[in-house]
Amino acid sequence: GSNKTIKYTLDKTTKFRLDVVDNNKCKNFDTIEIVAKDYPIFAVNAPAVCYDKYPTLSVDKNNSTADYYIWPDGTNNNSSWTASTSLKEEISYKVTASKNGCTVEKNVKVPLFNLPKISFEVNGKAVTGNYEVCSNDNQLSIEAKVSSDNLQNVQYNWEQGTTTSEILVTPTDK
């Protein structure tokens, strides 16, 4: 016999019927139904995290058609997942959604914020490590210079209770 291929777009369940007549003029027919199933629709939220923190991915259940999700560690059925290792570089996580046996994979990148960098100036001079003074010296100005991806509303919380970028210290005898 000859093979003939037809192209047919299945966007709904469709029944195909085949009628056959052989050389003896004997007839028969059969049908097959092809069930069209939808792929799951879903979006993964991946909020940015600071360096060395644990990212959490979540799915908006209201805008999802999936029956369940398979998270990067193989767990499933939760609407959120938290990584067991902290982020030290931007990586992508694979999330799979399934609906009626149809699966869709998405690679989700979690944005990573760098930690603020801190340097110190004592009396206007850059200092790393220790800065030696004699007791009863004049007042010192210790200023923190901070660089960050986001310098809006930077909070300064010195252990001594001050919340400004600069503290004034007066050394006294021990």
VOGU-3710 file (C-alpha; in Angstrom, 3 decimals, decimal comma):
1> gsnktikytl> 0,000/0,000/0,000  0,973/3,646/-0,284  1,533/5,853/2,773  -0,009/9,270/2,683  0,682/11,838/5,390  -1,798/14,541/6,181  -1,097/17,520/8,403  -3,892/18,426/10,754  -3,875/20,981/13,587  -5,454/19,571/16,697
11> dkttkfrldv> -6,837/22,369/18,821  -9,838/20,362/19,939  -10,620/16,694/20,386  -11,174/15,228/16,922  -12,561/11,909/15,669  -10,980/10,375/12,586  -12,872/7,761/10,572  -11,292/5,447/8,062  -13,285/3,514/5,438  -11,473/0,634/3,741
21> vdnnkcknfd> -12,432/-1,375/0,658  -10,219/-4,296/-0,334  -9,829/-6,016/-3,730  -12,731/-8,343/-2,886  -15,010/-5,294/-2,507  -15,278/-6,015/1,214  -15,799/-2,852/3,228  -14,987/-1,961/6,802  -14,440/1,163/8,846  -13,001/2,172/12,175
31> tieivakdyp> -12,591/5,377/14,120  -9,996/6,802/16,386  -10,463/9,796/18,632  -7,487/12,051/19,277  -7,968/13,953/22,518  -6,407/17,414/22,442  -5,216/18,514/25,874  -3,990/21,975/26,827  -0,510/22,632/28,128  -0,450/24,196/31,584
41> ifavnapavc> -0,207/27,969/31,770  1,782/29,309/34,703  4,133/32,043/35,830  6,795/31,724/38,517  7,558/34,615/40,868  11,259/34,815/41,707  11,906/37,853/43,928  15,475/39,118/44,119  17,528/38,110/47,152  20,636/39,517/48,782
51> ydkyptlsvd> 23,934/37,690/48,370  24,116/34,493/50,479  20,338/34,373/51,188  17,886/31,599/50,285  15,640/32,310/47,288  11,948/31,403/47,309  10,031/30,711/44,108  6,237/30,752/44,024  3,393/30,294/41,579  0,370/32,562/41,373
61> knnstadyyi> -2,358/29,919/41,765  -5,056/32,290/40,461  -3,308/32,643/37,096  -2,236/29,036/36,697  -3,918/26,127/34,958  -1,430/23,491/36,156  -2,458/20,500/38,254  0,919/20,403/39,995  4,488/21,709/39,850  7,819/19,957/40,100
71> wpdgtnnnss> 10,364/22,180/41,848  14,155/22,085/41,283  14,708/19,544/44,098  12,038/17,177/42,723  9,322/18,006/45,272  5,882/18,763/43,887  2,382/20,048/44,585  3,380/23,065/46,694  2,703/26,545/45,400  6,098/27,735/46,656
81> wtastslkee> 9,606/26,402/47,157  12,658/27,672/49,030  16,149/26,647/47,939  18,237/24,677/50,435  21,427/26,492/49,406  22,004/30,221/49,531  22,657/32,208/46,371  26,200/33,364/45,724  25,676/33,932/41,983  22,721/34,343/39,661
91> isykvtaskn> 21,516/30,920/38,565  18,430/29,552/36,891  16,096/27,078/38,537  14,024/24,605/36,500  10,316/24,531/37,356  7,993/22,085/35,601  4,213/22,390/35,532  1,909/19,526/34,599  -1,716/19,396/33,501  -3,462/16,259/32,245
101> gctveknvkv> -0,063/14,699/31,567  1,176/17,653/29,483  4,247/19,333/30,956  5,961/22,661/30,441  9,419/23,515/31,798  10,545/27,019/32,638  14,001/28,169/33,644  13,608/30,889/36,255  16,467/33,227/37,149  16,484/34,775/40,617
111> plfnlpkisf> 17,952/38,299/40,574  20,814/38,657/43,040  21,605/41,858/44,941  25,224/42,416/45,945  25,921/43,231/49,584  26,756/46,877/50,322  30,506/47,526/50,448  31,835/49,382/53,485  35,074/51,279/53,889  36,155/53,526/56,747
121> evngkavtgn> 37,824/56,907/56,960  39,341/58,083/60,233  39,865/61,839/60,366  39,435/61,903/56,583  42,008/59,180/55,807  41,065/55,779/54,366  41,790/53,036/56,914  41,706/49,252/56,630  42,176/46,964/59,605  43,381/48,752/62,761
131> yevcsndnql> 43,891/52,436/63,476  46,016/53,124/66,538  45,498/56,132/68,800  46,845/57,124/72,149  44,353/57,579/74,952  43,478/61,224/75,624  43,983/62,081/71,935  41,717/64,616/70,306  38,326/63,597/69,065  38,331/61,180/66,126
141> sieakvssdn> 35,868/61,176/63,291  35,087/57,670/62,030  33,079/57,808/58,814  31,610/54,836/56,987  31,687/55,077/53,193  29,068/52,748/51,708  28,628/51,751/48,082  25,606/49,724/47,123  23,368/48,753/44,211  20,696/50,844/45,929
151> lqnvqynweq> 21,802/53,758/48,097  18,293/55,037/48,840  17,457/55,047/52,545  20,663/53,310/53,663  20,500/52,567/57,385  23,568/52,880/59,592  23,372/50,998/62,885  26,623/51,241/64,823  26,981/48,847/67,737  27,396/51,948/69,919
161> gtttseilvt> 23,806/52,976/69,107  24,451/55,755/66,586  22,535/55,721/63,303  24,513/58,198/61,185  27,290/57,451/58,704  29,796/59,264/60,937  30,520/58,847/64,645  32,742/61,034/66,808  34,920/59,290/69,376  37,000/60,875/72,125
171> ptdk> 39,692/58,479/73,440  40,175/58,585/77,224  42,607/56,907/79,630  41,891/53,301/80,487
//
